Amino acid sequence: MSSAEDTVSDKDPPDAIEARLLALEAQTLTQQSRLRDYEKALVERIADVDDDRRRAAAQLKRAIEAASGDQDQRLRSRTRWLLLGLVVALTLAVAGLTLAVYLDQERRQLAQDLFDLRQDVDRAAADVAGDQAVEGRLVELEARLAEMRGRLAAVDGEVERALAAAAAAERIARSEERARLSGEIERLENVQDDLATRLEVAQRELATRLDVALQGAAGDAVVGAAAVAPTVAPPEPMAADESSEGRIAPPAIEPAPPAESEPVAVVAVEDAAGAPAVAVDPLTPPPTLVTETAIYALQLIGFHELERLREFALDARLADPVWRLTERYRGRPWYPLIQGLYPDYAAAQAAVAQLPPALRGLDPWIRPLPAGTAVWTVDLVGDAPVPATGPDDPDTAP
């Protein structure tokens, strides 16, 4: 129906005006029914979004519980190996002590025999000083005495060597177990911090998506209701002798134009001659890149120290460029290692599929980076030093 036909004019007869007003009222009721349908659909959509949020939270919780169980199992396995090593070291120590006691008893027995021989020699010399046979026996006893002295010295040397070997073996076993446990505990702490950071960022991302979905649903409902609302021109003033019982329809609602989406881009930070894109501490090196729009990053792992991050990148033979972020977690500097930056989620997923099995085993995280995020490159050239640290780095942090 055209706008000319919907317009109520004072030139039409009262019956036609009333019929048209009744038709407009019926259309208004129809639009109200449609608005109620839109409201119902909006409530259902909000419920679906809330279900998705709860489902995602449950999946995150299950993933964290599975990771914690795996780490607990690994720690129990390491503990069993540690106990086994301690038992072996204790067994070696007990064996060494037993050998030392046995050798000490032998040494004492030899000393006692030597003392007895000396007494025999003294008695023989006193009884038969001039007897040649006795002299021959004395010579024999002296030879046996010299032999026993040599055996006693050898036993003393073996005792000392056995004690030194047992002590060295015990020290080596303890140092190896301490180093292995320290490395395992540090690795577990890094994994735990990385998982906690991922959980916090995922919760913030989920809350942001929920707000965007609710705003989009409300905007769709308002735009749909405005698109179907009729445009009715207000009637002209009626004459004094005509009826004033006619009703005027409300003005039409104009839908707001949709916002244009901006393309994804990453811009380089300007040189020292220009203004920096982000605020950076004077002691911290300026970032290599600053995101202009939201992008996705492929995060492999995180470290509290830049040197350990660089060593990991070199050992894993990561190809340039390799990126990192600078954050704080639990009051300490935290440096996530970024393998690559991608304009969308699909490109990041394709990059995950191309990773080596050892890196895929780290459970890489496709992490969204909002606009204005500062990103630094990691120097992988030979033995080049790590970039200068700032207040957020562990070497200079208070």
SEKOLGU-454677 format. One record per residue (C-alpha): x, y, z. Coordinates in steps of 0.05 Angstrom, whole numbers, padded with zeros to 5 digits. Example, Ala and Ser with C-alpha at 12.3 -4.5 7.8 and 13.67 -1.06 7.14 Angstrom:
<sites>
<site><x>00246</x><y>-00090</y><z>00156</z></site>
<site><x>00273</x><y>-00021</y><z>00143</z></site>
</sites>
This chain:
<sites>
<site><x>00000</x><y>00000</y><z>00000</z></site>
<site><x>00030</x><y>00068</y><z>-00020</z></site>
<site><x>00041</x><y>00126</y><z>00028</z></site>
<site><x>-00012</x><y>00167</y><z>-00009</z></site>
<site><x>-00065</x><y>00115</y><z>00006</z></site>
<site><x>-00044</x><y>00110</y><z>00080</z></site>
<site><x>-00048</x><y>00186</y><z>00090</z></site>
<site><x>-00111</x><y>00210</y><z>00124</z></site>
<site><x>-00138</x><y>00274</y><z>00093</z></site>
<site><x>-00195</x><y>00319</y><z>00114</z></site>
<site><x>-00222</x><y>00315</y><z>00043</z></site>
<site><x>-00243</x><y>00243</y><z>00052</z></site>
<site><x>-00311</x><y>00227</y><z>00082</z></site>
<site><x>-00312</x><y>00210</y><z>00157</z></site>
<site><x>-00330</x><y>00137</y><z>00143</z></site>
<site><x>-00268</x><y>00128</y><z>00099</z></site>
<site><x>-00225</x><y>00163</y><z>00151</z></site>
<site><x>-00251</x><y>00119</y><z>00206</z></site>
<site><x>-00241</x><y>00057</y><z>00163</z></site>
<site><x>-00170</x><y>00076</y><z>00148</z></site>
<site><x>-00157</x><y>00091</y><z>00222</z></site>
<site><x>-00184</x><y>00023</y><z>00240</z></site>
<site><x>-00139</x><y>-00009</y><z>00188</z></site>
<site><x>-00080</x><y>00029</y><z>00216</z></site>
<site><x>-00099</x><y>00005</y><z>00286</z></site>
<site><x>-00101</x><y>-00066</y><z>00260</z></site>
<site><x>-00033</x><y>-00057</y><z>00229</z></site>
<site><x>-00009</x><y>-00028</y><z>00296</z></site>
<site><x>-00034</x><y>-00090</y><z>00332</z></site>
<site><x>00001</x><y>-00133</y><z>00280</z></site>
<site><x>00066</x><y>-00095</y><z>00292</z></site>
<site><x>00058</x><y>-00104</y><z>00367</z></site>
<site><x>00050</x><y>-00179</y><z>00356</z></site>
<site><x>00112</x><y>-00179</y><z>00314</z></site>
<site><x>00150</x><y>-00140</y><z>00367</z></site>
<site><x>00129</x><y>-00192</y><z>00419</z></site>
<site><x>00156</x><y>-00246</y><z>00373</z></site>
<site><x>00221</x><y>-00208</y><z>00366</z></site>
<site><x>00225</x><y>-00201</y><z>00441</z></site>
<site><x>00213</x><y>-00276</y><z>00450</z></site>
<site><x>00268</x><y>-00291</y><z>00398</z></site>
<site><x>00315</x><y>-00243</y><z>00434</z></site>
<site><x>00303</x><y>-00278</y><z>00501</z></site>
<site><x>00316</x><y>-00345</y><z>00468</z></site>
<site><x>00380</x><y>-00320</y><z>00436</z></site>
<site><x>00404</x><y>-00292</y><z>00503</z></site>
<site><x>00390</x><y>-00360</y><z>00534</z></site>
<site><x>00430</x><y>-00394</y><z>00479</z></site>
<site><x>00489</x><y>-00347</y><z>00490</z></site>
<site><x>00486</x><y>-00360</y><z>00565</z></site>
<site><x>00486</x><y>-00435</y><z>00552</z></site>
<site><x>00546</x><y>-00427</y><z>00506</z></site>
<site><x>00582</x><y>-00388</y><z>00560</z></site>
<site><x>00568</x><y>-00441</y><z>00613</z></site>
<site><x>00589</x><y>-00496</y><z>00565</z></site>
<site><x>00654</x><y>-00460</y><z>00549</z></site>
<site><x>00668</x><y>-00449</y><z>00623</z></site>
<site><x>00656</x><y>-00523</y><z>00637</z></site>
<site><x>00703</x><y>-00543</y><z>00580</z></site>
<site><x>00757</x><y>-00497</y><z>00606</z></site>
<site><x>00749</x><y>-00525</y><z>00676</z></site>
<site><x>00754</x><y>-00597</y><z>00650</z></site>
<site><x>00815</x><y>-00579</y><z>00610</z></site>
<site><x>00849</x><y>-00548</y><z>00670</z></site>
<site><x>00831</x><y>-00608</y><z>00714</z></site>
<site><x>00858</x><y>-00656</y><z>00661</z></site>
<site><x>00923</x><y>-00616</y><z>00656</z></site>
<site><x>00929</x><y>-00613</y><z>00732</z></site>
<site><x>00918</x><y>-00689</y><z>00736</z></site>
<site><x>00971</x><y>-00701</y><z>00683</z></site>
<site><x>01020</x><y>-00657</y><z>00720</z></site>
<site><x>01005</x><y>-00691</y><z>00786</z></site>
<site><x>01016</x><y>-00759</y><z>00754</z></site>
<site><x>01083</x><y>-00736</y><z>00725</z></site>
<site><x>01103</x><y>-00708</y><z>00793</z></site>
<site><x>01086</x><y>-00773</y><z>00827</z></site>
<site><x>01127</x><y>-00811</y><z>00776</z></site>
<site><x>01186</x><y>-00764</y><z>00788</z></site>
<site><x>01177</x><y>-00773</y><z>00863</z></site>
<site><x>01180</x><y>-00849</y><z>00855</z></site>
<site><x>01244</x><y>-00843</y><z>00815</z></site>
<site><x>01273</x><y>-00797</y><z>00868</z></site>
<site><x>01256</x><y>-00846</y><z>00923</z></site>
<site><x>01288</x><y>-00902</y><z>00883</z></site>
<site><x>01351</x><y>-00860</y><z>00873</z></site>
<site><x>01353</x><y>-00845</y><z>00948</z></site>
<site><x>01345</x><y>-00919</y><z>00964</z></site>
<site><x>01402</x><y>-00936</y><z>00917</z></site>
<site><x>01446</x><y>-00881</y><z>00947</z></site>
<site><x>01429</x><y>-00904</y><z>01018</z></site>
<site><x>01445</x><y>-00976</y><z>00998</z></site>
<site><x>01512</x><y>-00955</y><z>00971</z></site>
<site><x>01526</x><y>-00914</y><z>01033</z></site>
<site><x>01509</x><y>-00974</y><z>01078</z></site>
<site><x>01552</x><y>-01020</y><z>01036</z></site>
<site><x>01610</x><y>-00971</y><z>01040</z></site>
<site><x>01603</x><y>-00964</y><z>01115</z></site>
<site><x>01600</x><y>-01040</y><z>01123</z></site>
<site><x>01663</x><y>-01048</y><z>01080</z></site>
<site><x>01697</x><y>-00994</y><z>01121</z></site>
<site><x>01679</x><y>-01029</y><z>01186</z></site>
<site><x>01703</x><y>-01095</y><z>01159</z></site>
<site><x>01769</x><y>-01065</y><z>01136</z></site>
<site><x>01778</x><y>-01030</y><z>01202</z></site>
<site><x>01768</x><y>-01096</y><z>01239</z></site>
<site><x>01820</x><y>-01128</y><z>01193</z></site>
<site><x>01868</x><y>-01072</y><z>01207</z></site>
<site><x>01859</x><y>-01080</y><z>01282</z></site>
<site><x>01868</x><y>-01155</y><z>01277</z></site>
<site><x>01933</x><y>-01145</y><z>01238</z></site>
<site><x>01957</x><y>-01095</y><z>01289</z></site>
<site><x>01943</x><y>-01145</y><z>01344</z></site>
<site><x>01980</x><y>-01200</y><z>01306</z></site>
<site><x>02039</x><y>-01153</y><z>01296</z></site>
<site><x>02040</x><y>-01137</y><z>01370</z></site>
<site><x>02038</x><y>-01212</y><z>01387</z></site>
<site><x>02096</x><y>-01225</y><z>01339</z></site>
<site><x>02136</x><y>-01170</y><z>01370</z></site>
<site><x>02126</x><y>-01201</y><z>01438</z></site>
<site><x>02146</x><y>-01269</y><z>01411</z></site>
<site><x>02208</x><y>-01239</y><z>01380</z></site>
<site><x>02226</x><y>-01206</y><z>01445</z></site>
<site><x>02217</x><y>-01270</y><z>01485</z></site>
<site><x>02256</x><y>-01311</y><z>01434</z></site>
<site><x>02313</x><y>-01260</y><z>01434</z></site>
<site><x>02315</x><y>-01261</y><z>01511</z></site>
<site><x>02313</x><y>-01338</y><z>01517</z></site>
<site><x>02362</x><y>-01360</y><z>01462</z></site>
<site><x>02402</x><y>-01300</y><z>01442</z></site>
<site><x>02461</x><y>-01341</y><z>01415</z></site>
<site><x>02423</x><y>-01397</y><z>01381</z></site>
<site><x>02430</x><y>-01394</y><z>01305</z></site>
<site><x>02363</x><y>-01429</y><z>01296</z></site>
<site><x>02331</x><y>-01377</y><z>01338</z></site>
<site><x>02366</x><y>-01323</y><z>01298</z></site>
<site><x>02338</x><y>-01354</y><z>01234</z></site>
<site><x>02269</x><y>-01354</y><z>01265</z></site>
<site><x>02278</x><y>-01282</y><z>01285</z></site>
<site><x>02296</x><y>-01264</y><z>01213</z></site>
<site><x>02234</x><y>-01301</y><z>01190</z></site>
<site><x>02191</x><y>-01265</y><z>01241</z></site>
<site><x>02220</x><y>-01199</y><z>01220</z></site>
<site><x>02202</x><y>-01214</y><z>01147</z></site>
<site><x>02132</x><y>-01233</y><z>01167</z></site>
<site><x>02129</x><y>-01169</y><z>01207</z></site>
<site><x>02149</x><y>-01127</y><z>01147</z></site>
<site><x>02098</x><y>-01164</y><z>01104</z></site>
<site><x>02044</x><y>-01151</y><z>01156</z></site>
<site><x>02063</x><y>-01077</y><z>01157</z></site>
<site><x>02055</x><y>-01074</y><z>01082</z></site>
<site><x>01988</x><y>-01108</y><z>01086</z></site>
<site><x>01967</x><y>-01060</y><z>01141</z></site>
<site><x>01986</x><y>-01000</y><z>01098</z></site>
<site><x>01948</x><y>-01030</y><z>01038</z></site>
<site><x>01886</x><y>-01041</y><z>01082</z></site>
<site><x>01890</x><y>-00969</y><z>01107</z></site>
<site><x>01893</x><y>-00944</y><z>01035</z></site>
<site><x>01834</x><y>-00986</y><z>01014</z></site>
<site><x>01793</x><y>-00961</y><z>01074</z></site>
<site><x>01807</x><y>-00889</y><z>01055</z></site>
<site><x>01791</x><y>-00901</y><z>00981</z></site>
<site><x>01726</x><y>-00937</y><z>00998</z></site>
<site><x>01703</x><y>-00881</y><z>01045</z></site>
<site><x>01720</x><y>-00828</y><z>00993</z></site>
<site><x>01684</x><y>-00867</y><z>00937</z></site>
<site><x>01622</x><y>-00877</y><z>00980</z></site>
<site><x>01619</x><y>-00803</y><z>00999</z></site>
<site><x>01630</x><y>-00781</y><z>00926</z></site>
<site><x>01576</x><y>-00828</y><z>00900</z></site>
<site><x>01527</x><y>-00803</y><z>00952</z></site>
<site><x>01542</x><y>-00729</y><z>00936</z></site>
<site><x>01535</x><y>-00741</y><z>00861</z></site>
<site><x>01469</x><y>-00778</y><z>00869</z></site>
<site><x>01441</x><y>-00723</y><z>00913</z></site>
<site><x>01464</x><y>-00667</y><z>00867</z></site>
<site><x>01435</x><y>-00702</y><z>00805</z></site>
<site><x>01368</x><y>-00714</y><z>00839</z></site>
<site><x>01366</x><y>-00642</y><z>00865</z></site>
<site><x>01381</x><y>-00614</y><z>00796</z></site>
<site><x>01329</x><y>-00659</y><z>00762</z></site>
<site><x>01276</x><y>-00641</y><z>00813</z></site>
<site><x>01291</x><y>-00567</y><z>00809</z></site>
<site><x>01284</x><y>-00568</y><z>00733</z></site>
<site><x>01219</x><y>-00607</y><z>00737</z></site>
<site><x>01190</x><y>-00561</y><z>00789</z></site>
<site><x>01208</x><y>-00499</y><z>00749</z></site>
<site><x>01178</x><y>-00529</y><z>00686</z></site>
<site><x>01114</x><y>-00546</y><z>00723</z></site>
<site><x>01110</x><y>-00476</y><z>00751</z></site>
<site><x>01118</x><y>-00447</y><z>00680</z></site>
<site><x>01063</x><y>-00493</y><z>00654</z></site>
<site><x>01017</x><y>-00475</y><z>00713</z></site>
<site><x>01028</x><y>-00400</y><z>00703</z></site>
<site><x>01016</x><y>-00408</y><z>00628</z></site>
<site><x>00950</x><y>-00446</y><z>00640</z></site>
<site><x>00927</x><y>-00394</y><z>00691</z></site>
<site><x>00943</x><y>-00337</y><z>00643</z></site>
<site><x>00904</x><y>-00372</y><z>00587</z></site>
<site><x>00845</x><y>-00383</y><z>00633</z></site>
<site><x>00842</x><y>-00309</y><z>00653</z></site>
<site><x>00847</x><y>-00285</y><z>00581</z></site>
<site><x>00795</x><y>-00336</y><z>00558</z></site>
<site><x>00747</x><y>-00313</y><z>00612</z></site>
<site><x>00755</x><y>-00240</y><z>00591</z></site>
<site><x>00746</x><y>-00259</y><z>00518</z></site>
<site><x>00683</x><y>-00299</y><z>00534</z></site>
<site><x>00653</x><y>-00241</y><z>00573</z></site>
<site><x>00669</x><y>-00193</y><z>00515</z></site>
<site><x>00636</x><y>-00240</y><z>00465</z></site>
<site><x>00575</x><y>-00247</y><z>00509</z></site>
<site><x>00567</x><y>-00171</y><z>00513</z></site>
<site><x>00576</x><y>-00163</y><z>00438</z></site>
<site><x>00525</x><y>-00219</y><z>00424</z></site>
<site><x>00473</x><y>-00186</y><z>00471</z></site>
<site><x>00483</x><y>-00118</y><z>00439</z></site>
<site><x>00478</x><y>-00148</y><z>00369</z></site>
<site><x>00414</x><y>-00185</y><z>00387</z></site>
<site><x>00382</x><y>-00122</y><z>00416</z></site>
<site><x>00403</x><y>-00081</y><z>00355</z></site>
<site><x>00374</x><y>-00133</y><z>00307</z></site>
<site><x>00307</x><y>-00132</y><z>00343</z></site>
<site><x>00302</x><y>-00056</y><z>00341</z></site>
<site><x>00323</x><y>-00052</y><z>00268</z></site>
<site><x>00273</x><y>-00107</y><z>00248</z></site>
<site><x>00216</x><y>-00071</y><z>00284</z></site>
<site><x>00233</x><y>-00005</y><z>00251</z></site>
<site><x>00238</x><y>-00035</y><z>00182</z></site>
<site><x>00165</x><y>-00061</y><z>00183</z></site>
<site><x>00133</x><y>00000</y><z>00217</z></site>
<site><x>00088</x><y>00041</y><z>00168</z></site>
<site><x>00098</x><y>00115</y><z>00156</z></site>
<site><x>00035</x><y>00153</y><z>00171</z></site>
<site><x>00029</x><y>00228</y><z>00157</z></site>
<site><x>-00005</x><y>00268</y><z>00212</z></site>
<site><x>-00076</x><y>00293</y><z>00191</z></site>
<site><x>-00088</x><y>00365</y><z>00175</z></site>
<site><x>-00129</x><y>00407</y><z>00225</z></site>
<site><x>-00203</x><y>00390</y><z>00220</z></site>
<site><x>-00258</x><y>00440</y><z>00212</z></site>
<site><x>-00297</x><y>00464</y><z>00272</z></site>
<site><x>-00361</x><y>00427</y><z>00250</z></site>
<site><x>-00326</x><y>00361</y><z>00238</z></site>
<site><x>-00315</x><y>00305</y><z>00289</z></site>
<site><x>-00252</x><y>00308</y><z>00332</z></site>
<site><x>-00252</x><y>00235</y><z>00353</z></site>
<site><x>-00198</x><y>00213</y><z>00302</z></site>
<site><x>-00132</x><y>00184</y><z>00328</z></site>
<site><x>-00063</x><y>00203</y><z>00302</z></site>
<site><x>-00011</x><y>00147</y><z>00290</z></site>
<site><x>00059</x><y>00155</y><z>00321</z></site>
<site><x>00117</x><y>00176</y><z>00276</z></site>
<site><x>00159</x><y>00122</y><z>00242</z></site>
<site><x>00225</x><y>00097</y><z>00272</z></site>
<site><x>00286</x><y>00106</y><z>00228</z></site>
<site><x>00338</x><y>00048</y><z>00235</z></site>
<site><x>00409</x><y>00068</y><z>00252</z></site>
<site><x>00460</x><y>00054</y><z>00197</z></site>
<site><x>00506</x><y>-00006</y><z>00213</z></site>
<site><x>00577</x><y>00009</y><z>00233</z></site>
<site><x>00630</x><y>-00005</y><z>00180</z></site>
<site><x>00682</x><y>-00058</y><z>00198</z></site>
<site><x>00755</x><y>-00038</y><z>00194</z></site>
<site><x>00807</x><y>-00084</y><z>00160</z></site>
<site><x>00858</x><y>-00122</y><z>00203</z></site>
<site><x>00927</x><y>-00090</y><z>00201</z></site>
<site><x>00992</x><y>-00087</y><z>00240</z></site>
<site><x>01034</x><y>-00024</y><z>00238</z></site>
<site><x>01108</x><y>-00017</y><z>00255</z></site>
<site><x>01129</x><y>00028</y><z>00312</z></site>
<site><x>01158</x><y>00094</y><z>00288</z></site>
<site><x>01232</x><y>00109</y><z>00295</z></site>
<site><x>01262</x><y>00152</y><z>00350</z></site>
<site><x>01251</x><y>00214</y><z>00306</z></site>
<site><x>01175</x><y>00204</y><z>00306</z></site>
<site><x>01124</x><y>00197</y><z>00361</z></site>
<site><x>01120</x><y>00126</y><z>00391</z></site>
<site><x>01055</x><y>00088</y><z>00379</z></site>
<site><x>01051</x><y>00064</y><z>00451</z></site>
<site><x>01077</x><y>00089</y><z>00518</z></site>
<site><x>01140</x><y>00051</y><z>00535</z></site>
<site><x>01185</x><y>00057</y><z>00597</z></site>
<site><x>01251</x><y>00093</y><z>00581</z></site>
<site><x>01291</x><y>00032</y><z>00605</z></site>
<site><x>01251</x><y>-00018</y><z>00563</z></site>
<site><x>01267</x><y>-00025</y><z>00489</z></site>
<site><x>01211</x><y>00001</y><z>00444</z></site>
<site><x>01165</x><y>-00052</y><z>00415</z></site>
<site><x>01177</x><y>-00077</y><z>00345</z></site>
<site><x>01103</x><y>-00077</y><z>00326</z></site>
<site><x>01038</x><y>-00048</y><z>00352</z></site>
<site><x>00972</x><y>-00078</y><z>00329</z></site>
<site><x>00926</x><y>-00029</y><z>00295</z></site>
<site><x>00866</x><y>-00076</y><z>00297</z></site>
<site><x>00850</x><y>-00141</y><z>00332</z></site>
<site><x>00892</x><y>-00201</y><z>00307</z></site>
<site><x>00909</x><y>-00271</y><z>00330</z></site>
<site><x>00975</x><y>-00296</y><z>00359</z></site>
<site><x>01000</x><y>-00368</y><z>00364</z></site>
<site><x>01028</x><y>-00373</y><z>00435</z></site>
<site><x>01072</x><y>-00434</y><z>00450</z></site>
<site><x>01095</x><y>-00424</y><z>00522</z></site>
<site><x>01114</x><y>-00370</y><z>00572</z></site>
<site><x>01174</x><y>-00356</y><z>00617</z></site>
<site><x>01192</x><y>-00309</y><z>00675</z></site>
<site><x>01261</x><y>-00296</y><z>00645</z></site>
<site><x>01280</x><y>-00271</y><z>00576</z></site>
<site><x>01343</x><y>-00313</y><z>00573</z></site>
<site><x>01304</x><y>-00377</y><z>00584</z></site>
<site><x>01254</x><y>-00356</y><z>00530</z></site>
<site><x>01312</x><y>-00344</y><z>00480</z></site>
<site><x>01345</x><y>-00411</y><z>00498</z></site>
<site><x>01279</x><y>-00447</y><z>00486</z></site>
<site><x>01270</x><y>-00413</y><z>00418</z></site>
<site><x>01341</x><y>-00432</y><z>00397</z></site>
<site><x>01334</x><y>-00505</y><z>00421</z></site>
<site><x>01267</x><y>-00512</y><z>00384</z></site>
<site><x>01299</x><y>-00482</y><z>00320</z></site>
<site><x>01242</x><y>-00433</y><z>00311</z></site>
<site><x>01245</x><y>-00393</y><z>00246</z></site>
<site><x>01250</x><y>-00317</y><z>00247</z></site>
<site><x>01213</x><y>-00276</y><z>00263</z></site>
<site><x>01196</x><y>-00300</y><z>00334</z></site>
<site><x>01155</x><y>-00252</y><z>00378</z></site>
<site><x>01143</x><y>-00242</y><z>00451</z></site>
<site><x>01097</x><y>-00201</y><z>00496</z></site>
<site><x>01114</x><y>-00166</y><z>00561</z></site>
<site><x>01064</x><y>-00177</y><z>00617</z></site>
<site><x>01061</x><y>-00186</y><z>00692</z></site>
<site><x>01033</x><y>-00247</y><z>00728</z></site>
<site><x>01028</x><y>-00254</y><z>00804</z></site>
<site><x>01074</x><y>-00194</y><z>00813</z></site>
<site><x>01130</x><y>-00222</y><z>00769</z></site>
<site><x>01149</x><y>-00207</y><z>00696</z></site>
<site><x>01117</x><y>-00256</y><z>00647</z></site>
<site><x>01141</x><y>-00264</y><z>00574</z></site>
<site><x>01094</x><y>-00306</y><z>00528</z></site>
<site><x>01131</x><y>-00335</y><z>00467</z></site>
<site><x>01093</x><y>-00320</y><z>00402</z></site>
<site><x>01108</x><y>-00364</y><z>00341</z></site>
<site><x>01070</x><y>-00320</y><z>00292</z></site>
<site><x>01017</x><y>-00266</y><z>00282</z></site>
<site><x>00956</x><y>-00280</y><z>00237</z></site>
<site><x>00898</x><y>-00237</y><z>00212</z></site>
<site><x>00844</x><y>-00289</y><z>00229</z></site>
<site><x>00831</x><y>-00352</y><z>00269</z></site>
<site><x>00833</x><y>-00399</y><z>00209</z></site>
<site><x>00903</x><y>-00377</y><z>00189</z></site>
<site><x>00927</x><y>-00390</y><z>00260</z></site>
<site><x>00895</x><y>-00459</y><z>00260</z></site>
<site><x>00931</x><y>-00476</y><z>00195</z></site>
<site><x>00997</x><y>-00454</y><z>00227</z></site>
<site><x>00984</x><y>-00500</y><z>00286</z></site>
<site><x>00975</x><y>-00559</y><z>00239</z></site>
<site><x>01044</x><y>-00545</y><z>00208</z></site>
<site><x>01081</x><y>-00545</y><z>00275</z></site>
<site><x>01128</x><y>-00603</y><z>00292</z></site>
<site><x>01100</x><y>-00657</y><z>00338</z></site>
<site><x>01143</x><y>-00633</y><z>00396</z></site>
<site><x>01115</x><y>-00563</y><z>00393</z></site>
<site><x>01043</x><y>-00588</y><z>00382</z></site>
<site><x>01053</x><y>-00627</y><z>00446</z></site>
<site><x>01057</x><y>-00561</y><z>00484</z></site>
<site><x>00983</x><y>-00549</y><z>00468</z></site>
<site><x>00993</x><y>-00482</y><z>00430</z></site>
<site><x>00942</x><y>-00427</y><z>00445</z></site>
<site><x>00910</x><y>-00386</y><z>00390</z></site>
<site><x>00907</x><y>-00321</y><z>00429</z></site>
<site><x>00868</x><y>-00258</y><z>00407</z></site>
<site><x>00907</x><y>-00193</y><z>00412</z></site>
<site><x>00866</x><y>-00129</y><z>00416</z></site>
<site><x>00884</x><y>-00066</y><z>00379</z></site>
<site><x>00943</x><y>-00027</y><z>00408</z></site>
<site><x>00980</x><y>-00089</y><z>00434</z></site>
<site><x>01056</x><y>-00080</y><z>00435</z></site>
<site><x>01098</x><y>-00138</y><z>00408</z></site>
<site><x>01174</x><y>-00149</y><z>00412</z></site>
<site><x>01218</x><y>-00193</y><z>00369</z></site>
<site><x>01266</x><y>-00245</y><z>00399</z></site>
<site><x>01339</x><y>-00241</y><z>00376</z></site>
<site><x>01359</x><y>-00311</y><z>00351</z></site>
<site><x>01425</x><y>-00292</y><z>00316</z></site>
<site><x>01483</x><y>-00334</y><z>00342</z></site>
<site><x>01503</x><y>-00316</y><z>00413</z></site>
<site><x>01475</x><y>-00246</y><z>00409</z></site>
<site><x>01457</x><y>-00217</y><z>00478</z></site>
<site><x>01385</x><y>-00212</y><z>00501</z></site>
<site><x>01355</x><y>-00142</y><z>00490</z></site>
<site><x>01364</x><y>-00092</y><z>00547</z></site>
<site><x>01317</x><y>-00105</y><z>00604</z></site>
<site><x>01271</x><y>-00054</y><z>00634</z></site>
<site><x>01233</x><y>-00046</y><z>00700</z></site>
<site><x>01187</x><y>-00104</y><z>00681</z></site>
<site><x>01246</x><y>-00152</y><z>00670</z></site>
<site><x>01272</x><y>-00197</y><z>00727</z></site>
<site><x>01343</x><y>-00168</y><z>00724</z></site>
<site><x>01321</x><y>-00097</y><z>00742</z></site>
<site><x>01254</x><y>-00109</y><z>00775</z></site>
<site><x>01252</x><y>-00087</y><z>00849</z></site>
</sites>
